[in-house]
Amino acid sequence: MLLTLEPRLQQSRRHLLLSPLLAGLLTLLSGALLFAALGHDPLAAFHTLLIEPVQDLYGLSELLIKAIPILLCALGLSVAYQARIWNIGAEGQLLIGALAGSALAVNIIDWTSPWALVLVITTGVLAGAAWAAMAAWLRTHFNANEILTTIMLNYIALNLLLYFVHGPLKDPDGYSFPQSAMFGEASRLPTLFEDVRLHAGVYLVLLAAVAVWVLLSRSFMGFQVRVLGLDSRAAGLMGFREKRLVWLALLISGALAGLAGVCEVTGPIGQLVPQVSPGYGYAAITVAFLGRLNPLGIVIAGLLMALLYLGGENAQMALNLPQSLTELFQGMMLFFLLACDLLILYRVRLGRWLRPVASNNTAQATA
């Protein structure tokens, strides 16, 4: 063989930090080749994709709006992934949070109390947690694989949302468009500045990031979660209750995804629509791993992913590129990240027949 992989006894911290950077560089190089193949100047295309969307204050505010749901989902996923509980259902939990919050919001349109927003957000958070609880129950009672159950629950959540937005929650005065009525002002997240759509959900992101960091790094419960992720058998020998930790991780993950969904409908959208999420829950999986399950790293990776969403829309209008461009870049980034992670787990060696072979005289002298 030309190359062989030898398992590392210890993970390299340097490689742990360099792997996402290398994955990003390879994604840019592949994107440049793609743009060239499509007949576009790579530098001009990257300027349209990555620079133009954030050249002014309005663009920066739109970047943060895109980042809010991605970051909330990714922060929740980081808790589950630290315990090696592979929740792939953030998208469904986000949709259910948006649906439940909207169901309450359209029934209290006339409320003027500030408690209306609190009740709507709480409903979305609890709905997301309850949706994740089904996967936790199946895992702890039937040992069902949470990867499969959460993926299937995503499709159920999507079809539930489509049913309600085309049926019971459809606005009777909406000219047959599949959308709910606009929420009352008391049920909307307030905007932070004039002439921009940035809303108070950014404060919830900061609060969630600090809370997740404290949980994972400064609490005994977070220590148990990390031990479970490293070695479930060792966690059992230490007296940690695995089932309780599974429930905790999935409930937190689902609650933050539900918060992401209800922030979308009470923030920039202001109503329930079928396109409430263009795949934020799936993008959050890449963000969580790109950020190394660290809240600070997740914030940086989430802003980059939001820029891809924003730049993809800009490239679609300016360069007539397909809408799937954003998904393509997300897929390339995840692929290269997983490939580069080989550097963390394995050491690359030359194949045996390519290594220099010492002569007999040298071997005898050494002997």
C-alpha positions in Angstrom: 0.0 0.0 0.0 1.2 3.6 -0.7 -0.1 4.9 2.7 -1.1 3.3 5.9 -3.0 4.7 8.9 -1.7 4.0 12.4 -3.9 4.9 15.4 -2.6 7.6 17.6 -2.2 6.9 21.3 -3.1 10.5 22.1 -5.1 13.0 20.2 -3.0 16.0 19.0 -4.4 19.3 20.3 -2.7 21.1 17.4 -4.4 18.9 14.9 -7.7 19.3 16.8 -7.5 23.1 16.1 -6.0 22.9 12.6 -8.5 20.3 11.2 -11.4 22.8 10.8 -9.1 25.4 9.3 -7.8 22.9 6.8 -11.4 21.7 6.0 -12.3 25.4 5.3 -9.3 25.9 3.1 -10.1 22.7 1.1 -13.8 23.9 0.8 -12.6 27.2 -0.7 -10.3 25.5 -3.1 -13.0 23.1 -4.3 -15.5 26.0 -4.5 -13.0 27.9 -6.7 -12.8 24.9 -9.1 -16.6 24.7 -9.1 -17.0 28.4 -10.0 -14.4 28.1 -12.7 -16.1 25.1 -14.2 -19.4 27.1 -14.2 -17.7 29.9 -16.1 -17.4 32.4 -13.3 -14.3 34.2 -12.0 -13.6 32.5 -8.7 -12.4 35.7 -6.9 -15.5 37.6 -8.1 -17.8 34.8 -7.2 -16.3 34.5 -3.7 -16.6 38.3 -3.3 -20.3 37.9 -4.1 -20.7 35.0 -1.8 -18.7 36.0 1.2 -18.1 39.8 1.1 -21.0 41.6 -0.5 -23.7 40.3 2.0 -21.9 41.9 5.0 -20.7 45.2 3.6 -23.1 47.3 5.6 -24.9 47.4 8.9 -28.1 45.9 7.4 -26.1 43.0 6.0 -24.5 42.3 9.3 -27.9 42.4 11.0 -29.2 39.9 8.5 -26.2 37.7 9.1 -27.1 37.6 12.8 -30.7 36.8 12.0 -29.6 33.8 10.0 -27.2 32.7 12.7 -29.7 32.8 15.6 -31.5 29.5 14.8 -28.4 27.8 13.7 -26.5 28.6 16.9 -29.4 27.6 19.2 -29.7 24.2 17.5 -25.9 23.7 17.4 -25.5 24.6 21.1 -28.2 22.1 22.0 -26.6 19.4 19.8 -23.2 20.0 21.4 -24.6 18.8 24.8 -26.0 15.6 23.2 -22.9 14.9 21.2 -20.6 15.4 24.2 -22.4 12.3 25.6 -22.2 10.5 22.2 -25.9 10.7 21.8 -26.3 11.3 18.1 -29.4 13.5 17.9 -30.0 14.2 14.2 -33.5 15.6 14.9 -32.8 19.3 15.6 -34.7 20.1 12.4 -37.8 18.4 13.5 -37.6 19.8 17.0 -37.2 23.3 15.5 -40.3 22.8 13.4 -42.4 21.5 16.3 -41.2 24.4 18.4 -42.3 26.8 15.7 -45.6 25.0 15.2 -46.5 24.9 18.9 -45.6 28.5 19.5 -47.5 29.6 16.5 -50.6 27.7 17.6 -50.7 29.7 20.8 -49.7 33.0 19.2 -52.6 33.0 16.7 -55.1 32.4 19.5 -53.8 35.4 21.6 -53.5 38.0 18.9 -55.5 40.5 20.9 -53.3 40.2 24.0 -51.3 43.2 25.0 -49.6 41.8 28.0 -45.8 41.2 27.9 -46.6 37.7 29.2 -47.9 36.8 25.8 -44.3 36.5 24.4 -43.2 34.6 27.4 -46.0 32.1 27.0 -45.3 31.7 23.3 -41.6 31.1 23.7 -42.1 28.7 26.7 -44.6 26.7 24.6 -42.1 26.4 21.7 -39.3 25.4 24.1 -41.4 22.7 25.8 -42.7 21.4 22.5 -39.1 20.9 21.2 -38.1 19.2 24.4 -41.2 16.9 24.2 -40.3 16.0 20.6 -36.8 15.0 21.7 -38.2 13.2 24.7 -39.8 10.6 22.3 -36.3 9.7 21.1 -35.1 9.6 24.6 -37.9 7.2 25.7 -37.3 4.9 22.7 -33.5 4.9 23.5 -33.9 4.2 27.2 -36.8 1.7 27.1 -36.2 -0.2 23.8 -32.5 0.6 23.1 -33.7 2.1 19.8 -31.0 3.9 17.8 -31.5 7.6 18.3 -30.0 8.4 14.9 -32.8 6.5 13.2 -35.6 7.7 15.5 -34.7 11.4 15.3 -34.4 11.3 11.6 -37.8 9.7 11.2 -39.3 12.2 13.7 -38.0 15.0 11.4 -40.3 13.9 8.6 -43.2 13.5 11.0 -42.7 17.0 12.3 -42.5 18.5 8.8 -45.7 16.8 7.7 -47.5 18.0 10.9 -46.4 21.5 10.2 -47.6 21.3 6.6 -51.0 19.9 7.7 -51.6 22.6 10.2 -50.4 25.5 8.0 -52.6 24.3 5.2 -55.5 23.5 7.6 -56.4 24.5 11.1 -53.8 27.3 11.4 -54.3 28.7 7.9 -55.3 32.4 7.8 -58.9 32.7 6.5 -58.1 36.1 5.2 -54.8 35.1 3.6 -56.1 34.7 0.1 -55.6 30.9 0.3 -51.8 31.2 0.9 -50.5 28.4 3.3 -49.7 30.7 6.2 -51.1 31.6 9.6 -52.3 35.0 10.5 -49.8 37.6 11.6 -49.0 37.5 15.3 -50.0 40.3 17.7 -47.3 42.8 18.6 -47.2 41.4 22.2 -46.2 38.0 20.8 -43.3 39.3 18.7 -39.7 39.6 19.7 -38.8 43.3 19.7 -36.3 44.6 17.2 -33.1 46.1 18.6 -32.5 48.9 16.1 -34.5 50.9 13.6 -34.4 50.0 9.9 -33.1 46.5 10.6 -34.8 43.3 11.5 -32.4 42.1 14.1 -34.4 41.1 17.2 -33.9 40.2 20.8 -33.3 36.5 19.9 -29.6 37.4 19.8 -29.7 37.8 23.6 -31.2 34.3 23.9 -28.3 33.0 21.9 -25.7 34.6 24.2 -27.6 33.3 27.2 -27.7 29.8 25.8 -24.0 29.8 24.9 -23.1 30.9 28.5 -25.5 28.3 30.0 -24.1 25.5 27.8 -20.5 26.5 28.7 -21.3 26.5 32.4 -23.1 23.2 32.2 -20.3 21.4 30.3 -17.3 23.0 31.9 -18.3 24.1 35.3 -20.9 21.6 36.6 -20.8 18.1 37.9 -23.7 17.2 35.6 -21.6 18.3 32.6 -18.7 16.2 33.9 -21.0 13.2 33.9 -22.1 14.0 30.4 -18.5 14.1 29.2 -17.5 10.9 31.0 -20.5 9.1 29.4 -19.3 10.3 26.0 -15.7 9.1 26.7 -16.6 5.7 28.1 -20.1 4.6 29.0 -18.8 1.6 30.9 -16.6 3.8 33.1 -19.6 6.1 33.7 -21.5 3.1 35.0 -18.7 2.0 37.2 -18.6 5.5 38.7 -22.3 5.3 39.5 -23.5 7.7 36.9 -27.0 6.9 35.7 -26.8 6.6 31.9 -30.5 6.7 31.3 -30.9 9.9 33.2 -28.0 11.5 31.3 -29.6 10.4 28.0 -32.8 12.1 29.0 -31.0 15.3 30.1 -28.9 15.6 26.9 -31.8 15.1 24.6 -34.2 17.3 26.5 -31.7 20.2 26.5 -31.0 19.6 22.8 -34.7 19.5 21.9 -35.5 22.6 24.1 -32.9 24.8 22.4 -34.0 23.6 18.9 -37.6 24.4 19.9 -36.4 27.8 21.0 -34.8 28.3 17.6 -38.1 27.5 15.9 -40.2 29.8 18.0 -37.7 32.6 17.7 -38.0 32.4 13.9 -41.8 32.7 13.9 -41.9 35.4 16.6 -38.9 37.3 15.1 -38.3 38.0 11.5 -41.2 36.1 10.0 -44.0 37.0 12.4 -46.2 34.1 11.4 -46.1 30.4 10.6 -45.1 29.5 7.0 -44.1 26.2 5.5 -40.6 27.5 4.8 -39.9 28.4 8.4 -36.5 26.6 8.2 -34.4 26.1 5.1 -32.5 23.3 6.9 -31.1 25.1 9.9 -31.3 22.0 12.0 -29.2 20.0 9.6 -26.7 22.8 9.2 -26.4 22.9 12.9 -24.9 19.4 12.9 -22.0 20.7 10.7 -21.6 23.7 12.9 -21.5 21.7 16.1 -18.6 19.5 14.8 -16.9 22.4 13.1 -16.9 24.3 16.4 -15.5 21.2 18.2 -18.6 21.1 20.5 -17.2 24.2 22.2 -19.6 27.1 22.7 -17.1 29.7 21.5 -16.1 27.6 18.5 -19.8 27.0 17.7 -20.5 30.7 17.7 -17.7 31.3 15.1 -18.7 28.3 13.0 -22.4 29.4 13.2 -21.6 32.8 11.9 -19.7 31.2 9.0 -22.6 29.0 8.2 -25.0 31.9 8.3 -22.7 33.8 5.9 -23.0 30.8 3.5 -26.8 31.0 3.7 -26.8 34.8 3.1 -24.1 34.6 0.4 -26.0 31.8 -1.3 -29.1 33.9 -1.7 -26.9 36.8 -3.0 -25.1 34.6 -5.5 -28.5 33.2 -6.7 -29.6 36.7 -7.6 -26.3 38.2 -8.8 -24.8 35.2 -10.6 -27.9 33.2 -11.4 -26.5 30.2 -9.5 -28.8 27.5 -8.2 -30.3 27.7 -4.7 -28.6 24.4 -3.8 -25.2 26.2 -3.8 -25.4 26.7 0.0 -26.2 23.0 0.6 -23.3 22.1 -1.7 -20.8 24.2 0.3 -22.2 22.8 3.6 -21.8 19.2 2.3 -18.2 19.9 1.1 -17.3 21.5 4.5 -18.6 18.5 6.4 -16.9 16.0 4.1 -13.6 17.7 4.3 -13.9 18.1 8.1 -14.5 14.4 8.5 -11.6 13.6 6.2 -9.3 16.0 8.0 -10.2 14.5 11.3 -8.2 11.4 10.3 -5.2 13.5 11.3 -6.5 13.6 14.8 -7.2 9.9 15.2 -4.5 8.4 12.9 -1.0 9.0 11.8 -0.3 8.7 8.1 2.7 6.4 7.3 4.3 5.4 4.0 3.6 1.9 2.9 6.1 -0.7 3.9 7.4 -1.2 0.3 8.0 2.5 -0.1 10.2 2.8 3.1 14.0 2.9 2.5 15.5 -0.5 3.2 18.9 -0.7 4.9 21.6 -2.7 3.1 22.9 -5.9 4.6 26.2 -4.2 5.6 24.4 -1.5 7.5 22.2 -4.0 9.2 25.3 -6.1 10.2 27.1 -3.0 11.5 24.1 -2.0 13.5 23.9 -5.5 15.0 
